[in-house]
Amino acid sequence: MRIKSMESKTTNIHARPKIRFMSMFSEIAPLAAFFLVHQAYGLYAGAVAAIAASSLLVAATWAFEKRLARFAIFATSIAALLTLAAIIAEEKTYIKIQPSLFSGAFAAVLLIGRLRGRAMMKVFFQAQFDLPEKVWNSLSLRWGLFFLAATLANEIAWRALSDDDWVSFRVLIMAPATGLFMMAQLPITLRGQREMKQIMAAADKPGD
């Protein structure tokens, strides 16, 4: 029974998908759509274009990878509701605060979860990565602090900058900063994946 249980666990872990390029693309495409459409048609149209791009990527993820991108679904839902409110009320502020609400919500979820001993990054990304619990905890704290900083930065930016300058801030400063921070988390993520492979290899050895 023990051998069968270990085999089942090992099979499930190896069956999980690896890192996908679509996950990275999903971070870039909506922002690119927002920037390009905003340049031609304005802030409202840019926001709608970003939502459309995000929705298409969520659908593509389900169609090609057979998984629900919870992270993207959460962000797209918030953006859609606030953009609708902005259009109805003719108030651009609802669009500008979207990054703050999104980042703030994730900062709260990750940091509160971490304080309560739960790694929320695992909840969102365990379908993509096999990592030890200590790595999930570390990533939850790191991303929680990053999202908190991003929230504060956006709150300052939309109040101090014009519409065009705020869009440039989102595209030329926050997007690269997010990408660089994401890349900075690769070493700990890759080490965690190697550690999990070693654990699985040890579990596969007969007589253990």
N, C-alpha and C positions, 0 to 999 in steps of 0.2 A: 504493500500500500504506500509506503514511504517513497519507494522508487517511482511508482506511478505518479504520485503527487508532485515529485520534483520534476519529472518529465513533462507533466502538464504545465507547471509553472514556467519551465524553461522554454517550452514551445510557445506559450503566450507571449513571453518577453521577446523572443526572437522574431515573432510574427508582427511586432509593432513596427510602424513605418519609421524610416529614418528621417533626418533633416530634409526638408523640402525647399526648393527654390521658390515655390509659390508663396510660402510663408513670408519670405523677404519681399517678394514682388507685391504682396498685399499691403505692405507698408508704404510702398513708393507710388503705386498706380493711383490711388485716390488723391494723394497730395498733388501729383502731376496733373491730374484732371482738374483739380480745383484751381491750380495756378494758371493753366493754359486757358480755361474757360473764363476765369475771372478777368484775364487780360483783355479778352474780346467782348465779354457780355456783362461783366460786373460781379459783385460779391454773391448775390442771391443765386445766379446761374452757376457760379463756381461751386457753391455749396451743394446744389442739386447734382451737379456732375460728379462730385466726390462721392456722394451717396450712391449714385448709379454704378460707379466703378467698384465701390466696396461690395454692393449687392451682387454684381456679376462675379466677383472673385469668390464670394461665399458660395454661390451656385456652382462655380467651376470646381471649387474644392470638394464639394459634395459629389459632383458628377465624376471627377477623375480619381479622387482619393477615398471616396466613400466615408467621409468623416465630417462632423460639424465643427467649423472653426468658431469655437465659443468666444474667443477673444474678439474676432472680427464682427461677429453677430452682435455682441454687446455694444461695441463702438458704433456700428452702423445704426442700431436701434436708437441710441441716444442722439446721434446726429440727425436722423430723420425726424424725430419728434421736435427737436429744437429748430431745425430748418423750417419745418411746417409752421411753427409758432412765429418764427421771424417773418415769413412771407405774409401770414395772416395779419400780424400786428404791424408790419412794415417797420420792424425794429432790427437793425443789423447786430445789435448787441447779443442777441440770441445765437447768432452764428459765431461771434467772436469768443463767447464764453464756452463754446463746445469743448475746445481742448482742455480748459480748466476743469470742467465737470468730469470729463473723461479721465484725465490724469488724476484729479483729486479722488475720484471714486476708486480707482485702482490703487492709489497710494493708501487709502483708508483700508481697503480690503486686504492688501498685502501686509501692511504694517500691523494692523489689528490682529490679523491671522497669525502673524509671527509672534506677537506678544502672547497670544493664547496657545502657542506651541503647535500651530498648524501651518504648513508650507503651502500657501495658496497657489504659487506658481505650478505646483504639481497638479492641482486641480485643472488648470487651464492647458497645461502643456505635456502631461504625462503620455498622451497619445503620440507625441513626437520624439520624446527623449526618455531613455532609461537612465535614471540617475539615482545615486544614494540619497538618503533622506537629508544628510548634512549639506549636500550640495543644493537640494531644493530649498532648504532653510536659508542658505547664504544668498541664493538668487532672489528669493522672496524679499529679503531685507534690502539688497542692493537696488532691485527694481522699485521697491516701495519708496526708498529715498530719492531715486531718480525722478519718479513720477511726482513726488512732492515738490522737488525743485522745479520741474517743468510747469507745475500748476502755478507756483509763485511767479515764474518768469512770464507766463502768458497773461496773468492778471496785471502785471506791471505794463506789459507791452501793449495790450489793447486799449488801456487807458491813456497811454502816453503817445501812441503813434497814430498816424492817419490810416485809412483803410488800406491803401496801397503799401504803406510801410509795414503794416501789421502782416499782410500777406507775405511780403518779402522776408519778414522775420521768421514766419512759420516755415517757409521753404528754404531759405538760405542759411538760417541759424539753427532752428530747432530740429529740422530734418537731419542735417549732417550730425548734429550733436547726438541725436537718438541713434543714428547709424554707428557712430564711433563708440558710443556706450555699449551697444549691442555687440560690436566686435570685441570690445574689451572683456566681455563675459565668455567669449569662446574658450579661452584656456581652461577655466574652471569647469565648463561644460564638457569639454573633450576629456579632461582628466576623469571626470565623473563617469563618462561613458566607458572609458578604459577600465575603471575600477569595477563597474557592473559586469563587464565581460569577464574579468578575472573571477568574480564571484560566481558567475554562471559556469565558467570552466571548472572551478573547484567543485561545484554542486554536481556536475556531470561525471566526475571521477567515480568509478565503482568503489564501493566499500566505505564511502563517506557517510 
